């Protein structure tokens, strides 16, 4: 950040009085500009025994498969954000059922919140950010081309819970080494469990 969004004057990185972390501070109007983690919200859209996945039309990981998810907007709830992102990316209408997984990615200042959701009807089509959208049974999931570790973990935990007959809320911290390992093509990992992936 170079300039204040309030008055246009240059900003300087320093620790404001009463704070413990460096912030961008405007010397002219004294506005402190806070930069906080971004919340990415999405869902697992389910129709009968199948999961709806989107093939990404944008970077990063263009051409890889993912669950519909994106940045939460101001003025909406997390459930509304998951529902909106699903419609934008897959043109699918869903009913949000319950929070399912939360992943902390502190090295990129992001938090992922994934919900379980039920598709209202089996209607879907690629949105602006998707090359393709399709329903997959568990045995058909394209594990070799899943875009992100958080998506892989969400799917693995979902199928494990479904097989057990009850769903839990999952929580994990994901570091850079976890993400790099997930982006190399490999055979499907064993279902994740516990507090960390």
KEMI-806891 format. One record per residue (C-alpha): x, y, z; residue in three letters. Coordinates in steps of 0.02 Angstrom, whole numbers, padded with zeros to 5 digits, always signed. Example, Ala and Ser with C-alpha at 12.3 -4.5 7.8 and 13.67 -1.06 7.14 Angstrom:
residues 2
+00615-00225+00390ALA
+00684-00053+00357SER
end
This chain:
residues 197
+00000+00000+00000UNK
+00071+00170-00050UNK
-00068+00298-00028UNK
-00210+00328+00093UNK
-00381+00283+00023UNK
-00460+00421+00129UNK
-00355+00572+00081UNK
-00228+00515-00049UNK
-00073+00557+00054UNK
+00072+00434+00066UNK
+00062+00301+00201UNK
+00202+00232+00308UNK
+00219+00060+00385UNK
+00236+00075+00573UNK
+00165+00010+00737UNK
+00028+00130+00792UNK
+00014+00181+00975UNK
-00078+00047+01073UNK
-00049-00086+00938UNK
+00077-00227+00924UNK
+00087-00253+00735UNK
+00147-00144+00591UNK
+00006-00056+00498UNK
-00002+00067+00355UNK
-00032+00236+00436UNK
-00072+00400+00349UNK
+00032+00542+00422UNK
-00089+00671+00350UNK
-00260+00613+00413UNK
-00194+00484+00539UNK
-00302+00342+00468UNK
-00238+00170+00514UNK
-00264+00048+00371UNK
-00292-00128+00437UNK
-00260-00277+00324UNK
-00347-00434+00384UNK
-00362-00614+00324UNK
-00481-00651+00180UNK
-00626-00771+00206UNK
-00658-00895+00064UNK
-00827-00980+00077UNK
-00895-01126-00023UNK
-00994-01286-00013UNK
-01008-01468-00060UNK
-01160-01470-00176UNK
-01242-01641-00167UNK
-01371-01717-00283UNK
-01421-01892-00226UNK
-01253-01985-00212UNK
-01154-01865-00321UNK
-01050-01708-00291UNK
-01048-01557-00406UNK
-00873-01500-00457UNK
-00816-01354-00566UNK
-00665-01354-00683UNK
-00578-01188-00660UNK
-00571-01063-00804UNK
-00455-00945-00707UNK
-00286-00950-00625UNK
-00223-01015-00510UNK
-00244-01198-00561UNK
-00340-01164-00722UNK
-00412-01327-00792UNK
-00414-01413-00622UNK
-00570-01467-00529UNK
-00635-01383-00373UNK
-00786-01358-00263UNK
-00878-01194-00291UNK
-00803-01064-00173UNK
-00744-00885-00170UNK
-00717-00728-00069UNK
-00855-00676+00048UNK
-00929-00505+00009UNK
-00976-00367+00131UNK
-01157-00372+00186UNK
-01185-00559+00169UNK
-01183-00708+00287UNK
-01065-00854+00261UNK
-01212-00961+00203UNK
-01266-00828+00079UNK
-01088-00817+00014UNK
-01079-01005-00014UNK
-01247-01005-00103UNK
-01198-00856-00213UNK
-01029-00930-00260UNK
-01113-01094-00309UNK
-01233-01003-00423UNK
-01097-00893-00499UNK
-00978-01037-00535UNK
-01099-01179-00572UNK
-01270-01098-00602UNK
-01336-01217-00470UNK
-01462-01176-00335UNK
-01422-01254-00166UNK
-01492-01260+00009UNK
-01354-01238+00138UNK
-01364-01374+00270UNK
-01222-01354+00396UNK
-01041-01296+00415UNK
-00926-01441+00373UNK
-00743-01388+00374UNK
-00634-01239+00417UNK
-00454-01225+00356UNK
-00329-01093+00415UNK
-00196-01042+00288UNK
-00097-00913+00388UNK
+00049-00905+00265UNK
-00068-00825+00135UNK
-00186-00744+00262UNK
-00339-00842+00209UNK
-00472-00944+00298UNK
-00581-01070+00205UNK
-00755-01114+00268UNK
-00846-01255+00179UNK
-01029-01303+00203UNK
-01128-01458+00163UNK
-01267-01414+00040UNK
-01408-01498-00054UNK
-01442-01456-00235UNK
-01623-01402-00258UNK
-01629-01481-00431UNK
-01499-01562-00546UNK
-01483-01405-00653UNK
-01310-01331-00678UNK
-01198-01250-00809UNK
-01025-01169-00814UNK
-01020-00992-00745UNK
-00893-00859-00795UNK
-00754-00939-00692UNK
-00785-01120-00745UNK
-00738-01217-00902UNK
-00851-01361-00857UNK
-00966-01419-00717UNK
-01012-01599-00682UNK
-01085-01718-00552UNK
-00969-01855-00488UNK
-00996-02012-00386UNK
-00858-02048-00260UNK
-00773-02173-00375UNK
-00774-02046-00517UNK
-00692-01899-00427UNK
-00543-01837-00532UNK
-00420-01845-00386UNK
-00269-01819-00500UNK
-00334-01649-00553UNK
-00410-01578-00394UNK
-00354-01396-00385UNK
-00315-01367-00202UNK
-00268-01461-00042UNK
-00416-01384+00049UNK
-00535-01454-00083UNK
-00453-01626-00078UNK
-00464-01630+00112UNK
-00644-01572+00111UNK
-00695-01709-00011UNK
-00598-01845+00079UNK
-00672-01798+00247UNK
-00846-01787+00172UNK
-00838-01962+00098UNK
-00766-02032+00260UNK
-00907-01955+00361UNK
-01039-02011+00236UNK
-00976-02190+00246UNK
-00982-02180+00437UNK
-01162-02119+00431UNK
-01135-01954+00523UNK
-01053-01787+00484UNK
-00930-01697+00596UNK
-00861-01520+00590UNK
-00679-01526+00534UNK
-00542-01401+00577UNK
-00363-01395+00513UNK
-00212-01284+00487UNK
-00134-01296+00314UNK
+00045-01241+00283UNK
+00145-01209+00124UNK
+00220-01384+00123UNK
+00044-01459+00130UNK
-00010-01357-00020UNK
+00144-01400-00123UNK
+00122-01586-00089UNK
-00060-01578-00141UNK
-00022-01496-00309UNK
+00089-01636-00370UNK
-00013-01772-00460UNK
-00025-01925-00349UNK
-00140-02066-00303UNK
-00283-02024-00186UNK
-00222-02005-00009UNK
-00301-02096+00136UNK
-00448-02000+00209UNK
-00388-01859+00319UNK
-00433-01857+00502UNK
-00388-01768+00661UNK
-00349-01585+00690UNK
-00216-01562+00556UNK
-00206-01624+00376UNK
end
